């Protein structure tokens, strides 16, 4: 079913962003990244309350060595 979209204003997009309005057949990334962070690192808000975050360990061991590729995304 076709989508009817009104006005959309985009100020800026990052290099790995996806901007999607309406119907789409396929969305594929052109870049990838792996991020390691501790507990609560990406929490946002005005009055944030975090409980039971006394011992935070981030496991950065990647035993497989190769992640899913994006070679055929074009």
Buried (B, 14 or more C-beta within 10 A) or exposed (E): EEEEEEEEEEEEEEEEEEEEEEEEEEEEEEEEEEEEEEBEEEEEEEEEEEEEEEEEEEEEEEEEEEEEEEEEEE
